Amino acid sequence: MSFVPATQPETPASPHAWCFAFVEREILMPEHAAHALQPLDIDAFAARATARHYLGRLAGVDCWAFAVPEPPPGWRCLSLRAAMMGMDPLLGAAAGRAAHLL
């Protein structure tokens, strides 16, 4: 898995994206611990986002950072440090980059 930083998505965009969404300084993770962060349709967060930044591509999948006012149903807030403990190191690095940009 490799990360290629960029400021604009390539054409065509990947059908799903890594969506790193944050409420304040906490990252959103699926509510059920058994569900790890997975690529999603960006509409899951784009409509409610107060800020949105493109990060690049991780393993050929677009990466986006979103700031949202509250967690949508099925999601919970978690400190970035705690979330990164259970992530692949490259995914954690992309999450850290998202937090930094927001």
C-alpha positions, 0 to 999 in steps of 0.5 A: 500500500502506498500514499501519493499526496496531491491537492486535487483528485485525479480524473476519474476519481476512485468510486469510493474514498478513504474518508477521515472525518473529524468532530473537533479534534476527534476522528470518527470511527464506525460505532461497532468495534468490529468494523474498521475504517473502510473506503466509502462513498464520499457523500457519507460526509460531504453533505454535512461537512463544514470543511473538506480537503483532498489528501491524495491517493492511498493504494489507488483510492482517493483520500479526503479529510472532512470536518463535521459538526457531529457524528452521523448515526452509526459513527462515534468520536475517538481520539486520533491517537487511540484510533491510530493504535488499531490502524495500518501505519499508512492509514494512520499516517493519512489520518494524521495528515487529515487532522493536521490539514483540518 
